Amino acid sequence: MILQINTSARSAHESLSTRLATEWVSRLRAERPEVALEVLELGQQAPAVLDEAALQAMFMPAEQRSPAQAARVAQDIAYIDQVRRADTLVLAVPMINFGVPAALKNWIDAIAKAGVTFRYTAQGPEGLLPGKTVYVVLTRGGIHRDQPQDSMVPYLRTVLGFLGMTEVHFIYAEGLNMGPEAQAAGLANARAEMDALVPVHA
């Protein structure tokens, strides 16, 4: 199963990250048309913030949880189950103030659970979501690739790897707010990177 995770607050029509991620998913499904697809619209319905009430619900014994607490925990479990079902994840991630969208951070907080999606061992932490391929479609208004201000790539590579998802590919569309020519070049670069990732069959 392919899980496409759109994180832009803009609609699918207006969001360049969503449009590019959808293009990439279409290419993946052209290679494997039998594979199911689930789409998660985090930008339209973000996961709940990890606050004190959520922490209390998570650490409360299940039989003692109130209905509201049980519903809060169930939300995170649903996100985790969805990731477990997927063998491929495609994340559409625009840069927001040099970081990832808040909705994506909330989703990461929802799925990163000690003893569930990672654990600590005598040898160090172990991710419990291995064997998945992750593609991250990045859209940025400026040029940030391989620059000190790009905190997105190190963060996503670290946190996904911590959960066991170590095969992570980044697709870059940059310069999108630097004028029509720069935007066209940025989109063309992203599509060229997609071309390089798609297996070529004789």
Stockholm file with secondary structure:
# STOCKHOLM 1.0

chainA/1-202         MILQINTSARSAHESLSTRLATEWVSRLRAERPEVALEVLELGQQAPAVLDEAALQAMFMPAEQRSPAQAARVAQDIAYIDQVRRADTLVLAVPMINFGVPAALKNWIDAIAKAGVTFRYTAQGPEGLLPGKTVYVVLTRGGIHRDQPQDSMVPYLRTVLGFLGMTEVHFIYAEGLNMGPEAQAAGLANARAEMDALVPVHA
#=GR chainA/1-202 SS CEEEEECCSSCTTTCHHHHHHHHHHHHHHHHCTTSCEEEEETTTSCCCCCCHHHHHHHHSCGGGCCHHHHHHHHHHHHHHHHHHHCSEEEEEEECBTTBCCHHHHHHHHHHCCBTTTEEEETTEEEESCCSCEEEEEEECSSCCTTSTTCCHHHHHHHHHHHTTCCEEEEEEECCTTSCHHHHHHHHHHHHHHHHHHSCCCC
#=GC SS_cons         CEEEEECCSSCTTTCHHHHHHHHHHHHHHHHCTTSCEEEEETTTSCCCCCCHHHHHHHHSCGGGCCHHHHHHHHHHHHHHHHHHHCSEEEEEEECBTTBCCHHHHHHHHHHCCBTTTEEEETTEEEESCCSCEEEEEEECSSCCTTSTTCCHHHHHHHHHHHTTCCEEEEEEECCTTSCHHHHHHHHHHHHHHHHHHSCCCC
//
